[in-house]
Amino acid sequence: MIPKLERPEDFPGQQRVAWKREPQHTALAALAGVFWPPLVITLLIWPPQNWMPGIEMDWRLMLLLIGVFAVPGGFWLLARERRQTGRPATRLGVVWRFMFYGGLLAVALAAIFALVQVIGQWLSAANLGEGIGATETTLLIFGVGGLPFAVVIGVAYALWAGLCAAFIAFRPQPEVRDRLGVMGDRNEA
């Protein structure tokens, strides 16, 4: 029988969590978060043609390279936020933070890539009209057309990294009972 969801605490992912004390769990979660399964599977099925860094580098390798830096960066942001505010306190909060930061990173990197492409087009243009036309085309393709794909892929990657973080690097935190009556009512705050 499916339990009734009558309170917010009844929804999945609402149990309070704390960092696992052993640092190898965080490292394992970061490593698992970097290797997003769709990325790894497609790299195994269709090996990249160009491994060298540059404009012609396979986009999956670029994404993997971004993940190598972004996932530990997400852990750093999460640790900083937990030190300052004690949040996120639930698995759902951990996953949501990763998705939020991953979406922001995807938008920022897509915008930077589009601007770099525009500057490259300006430098290769023979005259002003050609530069303006190249700018329009580049922003239309990479800015308008490519941005939704970048966001979807970035958020999906971040969802995987957040799930790895929430279930590998965190453990359930038991609820502390107020035995002496000094903690006050939790609903007052």
Backbone as CSV, one residue per row, in Angstrom:
resi,resn,N_x,N_y,N_z,CA_x,CA_y,CA_z,C_x,C_y,C_z
1,MET,0.843,-1.175,0.000,0.000,0.000,0.000,0.893,1.245,0.000
2,ILE,0.513,2.216,-0.768,1.262,3.469,-0.862,0.862,4.362,0.312
3,PRO,1.872,4.858,1.058,1.525,5.729,2.190,0.969,7.072,1.702
4,LYS,0.094,7.668,2.535,-0.482,8.958,2.184,0.535,10.053,2.472
5,LEU,0.570,11.030,1.572,1.467,12.167,1.720,0.649,13.348,2.231
6,GLU,0.615,13.491,3.555,-0.218,14.531,4.149,0.587,15.728,4.633
7,ARG,1.857,15.535,4.955,2.710,16.620,5.448,3.928,16.741,4.539
8,PRO,4.587,17.880,4.506,5.805,18.003,3.685,6.885,17.005,4.080
9,GLU,6.945,16.640,5.338,7.953,15.690,5.799,7.729,14.281,5.254
10,ASP,6.524,14.009,4.746,6.209,12.683,4.221,6.746,12.459,2.813
11,PHE,7.118,13.526,2.115,7.625,13.391,0.754,9.034,12.812,0.773
12,PRO,9.437,12.120,-0.285,10.783,11.536,-0.330,11.866,12.618,-0.300
13,GLY,12.989,12.278,0.313,14.130,13.181,0.351,14.072,14.215,1.450
14,GLN,13.091,14.150,2.331,12.940,15.156,3.379,13.619,14.782,4.699
15,GLN,14.252,13.622,4.743,14.946,13.208,5.965,16.211,14.043,6.128
16,ARG,16.480,14.468,7.361,17.667,15.280,7.623,18.919,14.442,7.406
17,VAL,19.966,15.089,6.848,21.219,14.404,6.566,22.390,15.210,7.110
18,ALA,23.527,14.525,7.263,24.781,15.155,7.679,25.900,14.552,6.843
19,TRP,27.006,15.301,6.697,28.166,14.783,5.963,28.654,13.508,6.636
20,LYS,29.081,12.556,5.856,29.758,11.396,6.418,31.128,11.845,6.904
21,ARG,31.582,11.300,8.000,32.830,11.772,8.606,34.063,11.413,7.779
22,GLU,34.008,10.310,7.079,35.166,9.865,6.303,35.255,10.648,4.996
23,PRO,36.418,11.276,4.714,36.533,12.082,3.485,36.512,11.250,2.202
24,GLN,36.802,9.962,2.293,36.792,9.142,1.074,35.383,9.031,0.490
25,HIS,34.353,9.191,1.300,32.984,9.163,0.769,32.717,10.385,-0.111
26,THR,33.237,11.530,0.309,33.072,12.739,-0.503,33.845,12.613,-1.812
27,ALA,35.065,12.078,-1.730,35.865,11.890,-2.953,35.198,10.882,-3.886
28,LEU,34.653,9.805,-3.333,33.960,8.811,-4.149,32.704,9.410,-4.792
29,ALA,31.973,10.226,-4.036,30.782,10.876,-4.597,31.162,11.838,-5.715
30,ALA,32.265,12.571,-5.540,32.717,13.495,-6.594,33.139,12.720,-7.837
31,LEU,33.853,11.629,-7.642,34.284,10.817,-8.776,33.088,10.206,-9.505
32,ALA,32.139,9.685,-8.752,30.936,9.123,-9.375,30.120,10.214,-10.067
33,GLY,30.094,11.418,-9.482,29.356,12.523,-10.078,29.951,12.994,-11.390
34,VAL,31.279,12.896,-11.524,31.939,13.317,-12.766,31.571,12.387,-13.912
35,PHE,31.493,11.097,-13.638,31.240,10.119,-14.696,29.743,9.892,-14.877
36,TRP,29.101,10.854,-15.503,27.672,10.815,-15.806,27.426,9.664,-16.775
37,PRO,26.553,8.696,-16.461,26.385,7.495,-17.297,26.115,7.732,-18.780
38,PRO,25.225,8.647,-19.187,25.046,8.832,-20.640,26.327,9.274,-21.340
39,LEU,27.127,10.049,-20.666,28.378,10.520,-21.238,29.364,9.370,-21.403
40,VAL,29.496,8.562,-20.380,30.431,7.432,-20.418,29.994,6.393,-21.444
41,ILE,28.696,6.100,-21.479,28.189,5.091,-22.416,28.409,5.533,-23.863
42,THR,28.108,6.803,-24.153,28.312,7.264,-25.539,29.795,7.321,-25.901
43,LEU,30.658,7.598,-24.938,32.096,7.585,-25.228,32.584,6.167,-25.525
44,LEU,31.987,5.178,-24.856,32.375,3.788,-25.116,31.818,3.278,-26.452
45,ILE,30.583,3.653,-26.777,29.969,3.174,-28.015,30.541,3.892,-29.229
46,TRP,30.641,5.215,-29.147,31.179,6.030,-30.247,32.418,6.765,-29.755
47,PRO,33.586,6.145,-29.904,34.798,6.825,-29.435,35.015,8.150,-30.166
48,PRO,35.567,9.135,-29.454,35.788,10.434,-30.097,36.835,10.356,-31.203
49,GLN,36.651,11.169,-32.222,37.593,11.209,-33.338,38.787,12.103,-33.034
50,ASN,38.570,13.133,-32.223,39.639,14.075,-31.931,39.785,14.241,-30.420
51,TRP,40.911,13.809,-29.887,41.173,13.872,-28.454,41.950,15.130,-28.065
52,MET,42.510,15.803,-29.043,43.365,16.955,-28.763,42.523,18.181,-28.376
53,PRO,42.972,18.920,-27.355,42.232,20.134,-26.978,42.248,21.158,-28.108
54,GLY,41.124,21.801,-28.303,41.001,22.814,-29.344,39.554,22.955,-29.785
55,ILE,39.335,23.670,-30.871,37.977,23.923,-31.358,37.317,22.636,-31.846
56,GLU,38.088,21.733,-32.419,37.530,20.501,-32.976,37.450,19.348,-31.965
57,MET,37.723,19.614,-30.702,37.668,18.570,-29.672,36.227,18.088,-29.491
58,ASP,36.051,16.802,-29.273,34.727,16.205,-29.086,34.024,16.886,-27.900
59,TRP,32.756,17.254,-28.074,32.030,17.982,-27.041,31.855,17.143,-25.777
60,ARG,31.827,15.810,-25.906,31.672,14.959,-24.730,32.910,15.005,-23.854
61,LEU,34.084,15.095,-24.490,35.316,15.236,-23.715,35.378,16.594,-23.029
62,MET,34.897,17.637,-23.723,34.833,18.961,-23.094,33.910,18.934,-21.886
63,LEU,32.771,18.264,-22.036,31.816,18.166,-20.939,32.418,17.395,-19.769
64,LEU,33.145,16.328,-20.058,33.803,15.564,-19.005,34.861,16.409,-18.302
65,LEU,35.598,17.186,-19.064,36.614,18.072,-18.484,35.965,19.149,-17.611
66,ILE,34.853,19.693,-18.047,34.126,20.665,-17.227,33.634,20.005,-15.944
67,GLY,33.142,18.766,-16.054,32.665,18.044,-14.881,33.757,17.764,-13.862
68,VAL,34.981,17.542,-14.331,36.098,17.295,-13.417,36.307,18.487,-12.482
69,PHE,36.040,19.686,-12.975,36.198,20.882,-12.141,34.887,21.307,-11.481
70,ALA,33.757,21.095,-12.154,32.476,21.582,-11.652,31.951,20.768,-10.471
71,VAL,32.105,19.453,-10.495,31.558,18.632,-9.406,32.288,18.910,-8.084
72,PRO,33.630,18.907,-8.046,34.275,19.312,-6.788,33.954,20.760,-6.410
73,GLY,33.766,21.626,-7.411,33.348,23.000,-7.120,31.972,23.045,-6.472
74,GLY,31.083,22.176,-6.911,29.762,22.070,-6.285,29.860,21.603,-4.843
75,PHE,30.748,20.660,-4.576,30.957,20.213,-3.196,31.505,21.351,-2.336
76,TRP,32.406,22.149,-2.910,32.965,23.278,-2.170,31.875,24.293,-1.838
77,LEU,31.012,24.623,-2.826,29.915,25.555,-2.574,28.944,25.007,-1.531
78,LEU,28.683,23.713,-1.602,27.784,23.070,-0.649,28.359,23.119,0.762
79,ALA,29.656,22.820,0.897,30.302,22.862,2.218,30.304,24.276,2.778
80,ARG,30.560,25.266,1.915,30.560,26.659,2.371,29.170,27.077,2.849
81,GLU,28.137,26.686,2.114,26.773,27.031,2.502,26.372,26.339,3.804
82,ARG,26.804,25.091,3.970,26.468,24.377,5.210,27.187,24.985,6.413
83,ARG,28.415,25.471,6.204,29.125,26.135,7.304,28.440,27.437,7.704
84,GLN,27.938,28.188,6.719,27.343,29.487,6.989,25.934,29.390,7.555
85,THR,25.105,28.537,6.958,23.679,28.523,7.321,23.185,27.188,7.862
86,GLY,23.986,26.127,7.728,23.511,24.805,8.139,22.594,24.154,7.124
87,ARG,22.397,24.790,5.996,21.553,24.263,4.938,22.418,23.865,3.762
88,PRO,22.032,23.011,2.909,20.819,22.191,2.899,20.914,21.081,3.938
89,ALA,19.797,20.791,4.540,19.760,19.810,5.608,19.126,18.494,5.182
90,THR,18.639,18.408,3.945,17.998,17.182,3.469,18.645,16.734,2.162
91,ARG,18.412,15.470,1.801,18.929,14.958,0.529,18.358,15.754,-0.648
92,LEU,17.084,16.077,-0.574,16.451,16.846,-1.638,17.110,18.221,-1.782
93,GLY,17.466,18.827,-0.669,18.152,20.112,-0.701,19.526,20.014,-1.345
94,VAL,20.237,18.922,-1.068,21.556,18.715,-1.680,21.414,18.571,-3.193
95,VAL,20.463,17.757,-3.631,20.250,17.554,-5.068,19.820,18.861,-5.720
96,TRP,18.922,19.603,-5.079,18.446,20.859,-5.645,19.584,21.855,-5.805
97,ARG,20.490,21.939,-4.808,21.624,22.873,-4.909,22.505,22.527,-6.106
98,PHE,22.786,21.246,-6.273,23.607,20.842,-7.417,22.924,21.205,-8.729
99,MET,21.617,20.967,-8.827,20.905,21.293,-10.065,20.894,22.796,-10.316
100,PHE,20.733,23.588,-9.277,20.716,25.040,-9.418,22.077,25.549,-9.881
101,TYR,23.132,25.124,-9.185,24.482,25.564,-9.560,24.871,25.033,-10.941
102,GLY,24.476,23.811,-11.274,24.769,23.244,-12.587,24.064,23.988,-13.707
103,GLY,22.816,24.378,-13.477,22.091,25.162,-14.470,22.724,26.527,-14.681
104,LEU,23.118,27.174,-13.585,23.788,28.473,-13.711,25.105,28.341,-14.456
105,LEU,25.871,27.299,-14.139,27.143,27.096,-14.824,26.931,26.830,-16.311
106,ALA,25.915,26.045,-16.652,25.636,25.753,-18.064,25.281,27.028,-18.828
107,VAL,24.456,27.872,-18.239,24.082,29.129,-18.903,25.308,30.027,-19.060
108,ALA,26.098,30.141,-18.004,27.283,31.002,-18.065,28.279,30.509,-19.109
109,LEU,28.546,29.216,-19.139,29.503,28.694,-20.111,28.985,28.803,-21.547
110,ALA,27.689,28.594,-21.741,27.119,28.744,-23.088,27.215,30.197,-23.550
111,ALA,26.945,31.138,-22.649,27.052,32.561,-23.014,28.497,32.944,-23.311
112,ILE,29.429,32.462,-22.504,30.850,32.748,-22.752,31.290,32.155,-24.081
113,PHE,30.859,30.929,-24.360,31.220,30.296,-25.632,30.673,31.097,-26.814
114,ALA,29.417,31.555,-26.704,28.829,32.352,-27.793,29.594,33.659,-27.984
115,LEU,29.976,34.304,-26.890,30.722,35.562,-27.010,32.117,35.338,-27.589
116,VAL,32.765,34.249,-27.213,34.077,33.934,-27.798,33.937,33.681,-29.294
117,GLN,32.880,32.986,-29.688,32.642,32.757,-31.110,32.392,34.072,-31.853
118,VAL,31.663,34.993,-31.234,31.398,36.292,-31.859,32.703,37.062,-32.054
119,ILE,33.542,37.081,-31.032,34.825,37.782,-31.139,35.695,37.139,-32.215
120,GLY,35.683,35.829,-32.289,36.419,35.135,-33.348,35.904,35.494,-34.732
121,GLN,34.587,35.649,-34.850,34.006,36.047,-36.134,34.393,37.479,-36.494
122,TRP,34.438,38.353,-35.487,34.856,39.734,-35.758,36.293,39.780,-36.283
123,LEU,37.145,38.979,-35.661,38.555,39.000,-36.050,38.776,38.422,-37.449
124,SER,37.918,37.525,-37.865,38.090,36.913,-39.186,37.280,37.598,-40.283
125,ALA,36.467,38.582,-39.920,35.633,39.280,-40.906,36.490,40.228,-41.740
126,ALA,36.130,40.343,-43.022,36.868,41.222,-43.933,36.396,42.673,-43.836
127,ASN,35.103,42.883,-43.489,34.596,44.245,-43.378,33.513,44.299,-42.310
128,LEU,32.981,45.473,-42.065,32.001,45.684,-41.005,30.714,44.890,-41.246
129,GLY,30.212,44.898,-42.470,28.970,44.182,-42.789,29.101,42.681,-42.570
130,GLU,30.240,42.139,-42.959,30.470,40.707,-42.747,30.559,40.392,-41.253
131,GLY,31.171,41.267,-40.486,31.271,41.076,-39.036,29.913,41.116,-38.361
132,ILE,29.047,42.056,-38.803,27.702,42.152,-38.231,26.875,40.919,-38.595
133,GLY,26.972,40.461,-39.832,26.247,39.258,-40.253,26.717,38.020,-39.511
134,ALA,28.026,37.921,-39.320,28.565,36.779,-38.580,28.132,36.819,-37.120
135,THR,28.058,38.015,-36.544,27.599,38.164,-35.157,26.159,37.700,-35.020
136,GLU,25.325,38.137,-35.946,23.916,37.746,-35.906,23.767,36.227,-36.001
137,THR,24.463,35.642,-36.954,24.362,34.195,-37.154,24.904,33.431,-35.947
138,THR,26.027,33.870,-35.436,26.638,33.188,-34.293,25.747,33.265,-33.066
139,LEU,25.203,34.452,-32.779,24.325,34.575,-31.614,23.026,33.801,-31.802
140,LEU,22.540,33.727,-33.019,21.320,32.967,-33.286,21.564,31.476,-33.082
141,ILE,22.691,30.979,-33.583,22.973,29.541,-33.472,23.389,29.161,-32.055
142,PHE,24.407,29.839,-31.535,24.944,29.441,-30.239,24.184,30.046,-29.066
143,GLY,23.667,31.262,-29.221,22.955,31.904,-28.125,21.528,31.427,-27.999
144,VAL,20.769,31.558,-29.084,19.348,31.197,-29.033,19.141,29.698,-29.227
145,GLY,19.800,29.126,-30.223,19.595,27.709,-30.521,20.319,26.767,-29.585
146,GLY,21.530,27.119,-29.183,22.329,26.202,-28.366,22.090,26.307,-26.879
147,LEU,21.589,27.456,-26.414,21.420,27.660,-24.977,20.450,26.664,-24.329
148,PRO,19.281,26.391,-24.914,18.390,25.407,-24.283,19.026,24.013,-24.156
149,PHE,19.767,23.606,-25.190,20.435,22.299,-25.107,21.501,22.297,-24.009
150,ALA,22.247,23.383,-23.915,23.275,23.478,-22.885,22.663,23.422,-21.494
151,VAL,21.541,24.094,-21.294,20.888,24.098,-19.980,20.361,22.713,-19.639
152,VAL,19.705,22.057,-20.592,19.152,20.724,-20.325,20.271,19.735,-19.992
153,ILE,21.335,19.763,-20.779,22.449,18.851,-20.518,23.125,19.201,-19.198
154,GLY,23.306,20.478,-18.909,23.938,20.889,-17.658,23.124,20.508,-16.439
155,VAL,21.822,20.704,-16.490,20.965,20.357,-15.350,20.894,18.839,-15.173
156,ALA,20.843,18.086,-16.275,20.813,16.625,-16.166,22.113,16.101,-15.564
157,TYR,23.237,16.647,-15.997,24.544,16.265,-15.441,24.578,16.611,-13.952
158,ALA,24.097,17.806,-13.601,24.102,18.240,-12.209,23.142,17.397,-11.357
159,LEU,22.041,16.948,-11.945,21.126,16.060,-11.216,21.841,14.774,-10.844
160,TRP,22.583,14.193,-11.780,23.348,12.984,-11.487,24.377,13.251,-10.391
161,ALA,25.113,14.347,-10.506,26.130,14.671,-9.498,25.483,14.915,-8.138
162,GLY,24.329,15.565,-8.118,23.624,15.803,-6.860,23.129,14.526,-6.212
163,LEU,22.626,13.605,-7.032,22.195,12.312,-6.483,23.381,11.538,-5.910
164,CYS,24.504,11.571,-6.613,25.710,10.916,-6.096,26.134,11.549,-4.771
165,ALA,26.093,12.869,-4.707,26.474,13.568,-3.482,25.522,13.220,-2.340
166,ALA,24.234,13.278,-2.612,23.238,13.072,-1.556,23.260,11.660,-0.988
167,PHE,23.554,10.673,-1.830,23.473,9.297,-1.349,24.821,8.673,-1.013
168,ILE,25.925,9.258,-1.467,27.239,8.689,-1.149,27.945,9.497,-0.069
169,ALA,27.872,10.827,-0.131,28.632,11.672,0.797,27.849,12.050,2.052
170,PHE,26.554,11.769,2.096,25.745,12.143,3.253,25.123,10.902,3.880
171,ARG,24.881,10.996,5.169,24.220,9.919,5.911,22.992,10.493,6.610
172,PRO,22.007,9.650,6.905,20.834,10.158,7.631,21.247,10.664,9.016
173,GLN,20.666,11.760,9.412,20.941,12.323,10.727,19.752,12.010,11.623
174,PRO,20.012,11.321,12.738,18.877,10.980,13.602,18.270,12.236,14.236
175,GLU,16.984,12.168,14.457,16.270,13.281,15.086,16.630,13.320,16.570
176,VAL,16.958,14.489,17.065,17.328,14.654,18.472,16.064,14.958,19.260
177,ARG,15.817,14.124,20.266,14.641,14.342,21.107,14.977,15.368,22.189
178,ASP,14.000,16.162,22.555,14.170,17.162,23.605,13.826,16.515,24.937
179,ARG,14.822,15.866,25.559,14.575,15.131,26.805,14.425,16.058,28.010
180,LEU,15.109,17.172,27.990,15.082,18.068,29.144,14.124,19.240,28.974
181,GLY,13.584,19.416,27.783,12.645,20.500,27.542,13.313,21.849,27.346
182,VAL,14.586,21.880,26.975,15.306,23.149,26.825,15.391,23.624,25.374
183,MET,15.005,22.790,24.431,15.161,23.167,23.023,14.026,24.051,22.532
184,GLY,12.936,24.096,23.245,11.818,24.929,22.817,11.031,24.274,21.700
185,ASP,9.963,24.917,21.303,9.121,24.399,20.227,9.745,24.738,18.887
186,ARG,9.881,23.762,18.004,10.503,23.972,16.692,9.637,24.834,15.792
187,ASN,8.360,24.912,16.059,7.459,25.686,15.205,7.499,27.181,15.523
188,GLU,8.115,27.563,16.643,8.187,28.974,17.016,9.133,29.742,16.113
189,ALA,10.195,29.105,15.607,11.208,29.793,14.794,10.756,30.013,13.425
